[in-house]
């Protein structure tokens, strides 16, 4: 790569080094801790929405894995954080939800995505991780399926299939999910979901996304956790994966692209 010119006309610094300076505020490690949902007082999405995606998480993903003008897909839009952040960063966005809460979010099922194949640069999925939150959407809502049942992972795999279909070659999938501890039973939802995704995508990395402002983040729940000897959920998984292969409808590899 050609060096970028310095102020005196000589070429001392490579252009890729200058580009790196423009990314100096991105998270450098695999532990992302955003104390607030928002960013610099801007309202991006709804901070009160249950399980809202942190703005900083979306900013890091969009800036790392897309360029201005690229198309980003959020098939489980919730309050619209991904939509707002992506638009503000000069990317195009397709935002859907089973129960849209805004006019600029279209109604669609993530398992039947109304986007043509091979055109998306980045898919961001912040999915339910069990049936602990009521999102609405009737029987079709994925948040009504307990993570302890095999059906949960079967339906999430359908979402992954659609994400794979719409991604362009070498496109990136970012999937946020948590484990569950409920009724004295721990379910490693994240690990199981990783196995589901790794069947179709090549893992890039796993990020720990620190949780803040959960309903369980209170002195009462902290007291219960110590008294009854269990742990509160302190983080979510962020799985970052890349599309490298094409699959047919039977889940068989048809070749490598990109």
C-alpha positions in Angstrom: 0.0 0.0 0.0 1.3 3.4 -0.9 2.6 5.7 1.9 0.5 8.7 2.7 2.4 12.0 2.2 3.7 13.9 5.2 3.5 17.7 5.6 6.9 18.3 4.1 5.9 16.4 0.9 7.8 13.2 1.7 6.2 9.8 2.2 6.9 8.5 5.7 3.6 6.9 7.0 1.7 4.2 5.2 -1.9 4.9 4.3 -3.0 1.9 6.4 -1.4 3.5 9.4 -3.4 6.7 8.8 -6.5 4.6 8.5 -5.8 2.9 11.8 -5.6 6.3 13.5 -9.2 6.8 12.5 -10.2 3.7 14.3 -8.3 4.5 17.5 -11.5 4.9 19.6 -12.8 1.4 18.8 -12.8 -1.3 21.4 -9.4 -3.1 21.2 -10.1 -6.1 23.4 -12.7 -8.8 23.7 -14.4 -7.3 26.7 -16.8 -4.5 25.8 -18.1 -2.5 28.7 -20.6 0.3 28.0 -22.0 1.8 31.2 -24.8 3.6 29.4 -26.9 2.5 26.5 -26.7 5.8 24.7 -23.9 7.9 23.2 -22.9 11.5 24.1 -26.5 12.4 24.9 -27.9 11.2 21.6 -31.1 9.2 21.7 -30.4 6.1 19.5 -33.0 3.5 20.1 -34.9 3.4 23.5 -32.8 3.0 26.6 -35.9 1.7 28.5 -36.5 -1.2 26.1 -36.0 -4.5 27.8 -32.7 -6.0 26.7 -31.7 -3.0 24.5 -28.5 -3.3 22.5 -25.8 -0.8 23.7 -25.1 1.9 21.1 -21.4 1.5 21.5 -21.6 -2.2 20.6 -23.4 -1.3 17.3 -21.0 1.5 16.5 -18.0 -0.9 16.9 -19.6 -3.5 14.7 -20.7 -1.1 11.9 -17.4 0.8 11.8 -15.3 -2.4 11.8 -17.1 -4.5 9.3 -18.8 -2.1 6.9 -18.1 1.0 4.8 -20.4 4.0 4.0 -23.1 2.9 1.7 -23.1 -0.8 2.7 -26.3 -2.5 3.7 -26.8 -3.6 7.3 -29.6 -5.9 8.3 -31.3 -6.1 11.8 -34.0 -8.7 11.6 -34.9 -8.3 15.3 -35.0 -4.5 15.6 -36.6 -4.0 19.0 -36.5 -0.3 19.7 -34.4 0.5 16.6 -30.9 1.0 18.1 -29.2 -0.6 15.1 -31.4 1.4 12.7 -30.5 4.7 14.3 -26.8 4.0 14.7 -26.3 2.6 11.2 -28.2 5.5 9.5 -26.1 8.1 11.5 -22.9 6.4 10.3 -23.9 6.7 6.6 -24.8 3.1 6.0 -28.1 1.7 4.5 -30.2 -0.4 6.8 -33.0 -2.9 6.6 -34.8 -3.1 9.9 -37.5 -5.7 10.7 -39.4 -7.0 13.7 -42.3 -9.3 14.3 -43.9 -6.6 16.3 -42.6 -3.2 15.0 -42.6 -0.4 17.5 -41.8 2.3 15.0 -43.0 3.3 11.5 -39.5 2.9 10.0 -39.3 -0.7 11.2 -41.1 -3.1 8.9 -43.0 -6.1 10.0 -41.3 -9.4 9.2 -40.2 -12.7 10.7 -36.5 -13.1 11.0 -36.9 -16.7 9.8 -38.4 -15.4 6.5 -36.4 -12.3 5.8 -37.7 -10.2 2.9 -34.2 -9.3 1.6 -32.7 -10.7 -1.6 -29.7 -13.0 -1.3 -26.1 -11.9 -1.2 -26.5 -8.1 -0.7 -25.9 -7.5 3.0 -22.5 -6.6 4.4 -23.4 -7.1 8.1 -26.2 -8.8 10.0 -26.7 -7.9 13.6 -28.9 -10.1 15.7 -29.7 -9.4 19.4 -32.0 -12.3 20.0 -34.0 -13.6 22.9 -32.1 -16.1 25.0 -35.2 -17.9 26.5 -38.8 -17.2 27.4 -38.0 -14.8 30.3 -39.2 -11.6 28.5 -42.6 -11.1 26.9 -42.0 -9.3 23.6 -45.4 -9.9 22.0 -45.9 -11.4 18.6 -48.1 -14.3 19.6 -47.1 -17.9 19.1 -44.6 -17.0 16.4 -42.4 -15.1 18.9 -39.1 -16.7 19.5 -39.0 -15.2 22.9 -41.8 -17.7 23.9 -39.6 -20.7 23.5 -37.6 -21.9 26.5 -33.9 -22.2 25.9 -34.0 -25.6 27.6 -35.9 -27.1 24.7 -34.2 -28.2 21.4 -36.9 -26.3 19.5 -35.3 -23.0 20.6 -32.1 -23.8 18.7 -33.9 -25.2 15.7 -35.8 -22.0 15.3 -32.7 -19.9 15.9 -30.9 -21.9 13.2 -33.7 -20.8 10.8 -32.7 -17.2 11.6 -29.1 -18.1 11.0 -29.9 -19.7 7.6 -31.6 -16.5 6.5 -28.7 -14.4 7.7 -26.3 -16.6 5.8 -28.5 -16.3 2.6 -28.7 -12.5 2.6 -25.0 -11.9 3.4 -22.6 -11.3 0.6 -19.5 -13.4 0.3 -17.2 -12.7 3.3 -20.1 -10.8 5.0 -20.2 -10.7 8.8 -22.8 -12.0 11.3 -22.8 -10.5 14.8 -25.1 -12.4 17.3 -25.8 -11.2 20.9 -27.1 -13.8 23.3 -26.9 -14.7 27.0 -27.0 -17.8 29.2 -29.8 -18.5 31.5 -30.0 -19.3 35.2 -33.6 -20.0 36.2 -35.3 -22.1 38.9 -31.9 -23.3 40.1 -31.0 -24.6 36.7 -28.1 -23.2 34.5 -28.5 -23.5 30.7 -25.4 -22.7 28.6 -27.5 -21.0 25.9 -24.5 -19.1 24.5 -22.3 -22.2 24.0 -25.2 -24.1 22.4 -25.9 -21.2 20.1 -22.2 -20.9 19.1 -22.4 -24.5 18.0 -25.4 -23.8 15.9 -23.8 -20.8 14.2 -20.4 -22.5 13.7 -22.1 -25.0 11.4 -22.6 -22.3 8.8 -20.1 -19.5 9.6 -16.4 -19.2 10.4 -15.9 -17.7 13.8 -13.9 -14.5 13.9 -14.0 -13.9 17.6 -16.1 -14.0 20.8 -16.7 -10.8 22.7 -17.9 -10.5 26.3 -20.6 -7.7 26.4 -20.9 -6.5 30.0 -24.5 -6.1 31.1 -25.7 -3.0 32.9 -29.1 -1.8 34.3 -30.7 -5.3 34.3 -33.7 -5.8 36.6 -31.5 -8.2 38.6 -28.9 -5.5 39.2 -30.2 -4.5 42.6 -29.2 -5.0 46.2 -32.1 -7.4 46.7 -31.0 -9.7 43.9 -27.3 -9.4 45.0 -28.4 -10.5 48.5 -30.3 -13.5 47.1 -27.4 -14.5 44.9 -25.1 -14.7 47.9 -27.7 -16.3 50.2 -28.7 -19.0 47.8 -25.3 -19.4 46.2 -25.9 -18.6 42.6 -24.6 -16.1 40.1 -26.3 -13.2 38.4 -25.8 -12.8 34.7 -23.0 -10.3 34.3 -22.4 -10.5 30.6 -23.8 -11.5 27.2 -21.9 -13.2 24.4 -21.3 -11.4 21.2 -20.3 -14.0 18.5 -18.7 -12.4 15.4 -18.6 -14.8 12.4 -18.0 -14.6 8.7 -19.8 -16.2 5.7 -17.4 -18.2 3.7 -19.4 -21.0 2.1 -22.6 -21.4 0.2 -25.2 -23.9 1.3 -28.1 -25.6 -0.4 -31.5 -26.0 1.2 -30.5 -29.4 2.8 -27.6 -27.7 4.6 -24.9 -29.2 2.3 -21.9 -27.2 1.2 -21.9 -26.1 -2.4 -18.6 -24.4 -2.5 -16.5 -21.6 -1.1 -16.8 -18.0 -2.3 -15.1 -14.8 -1.8 
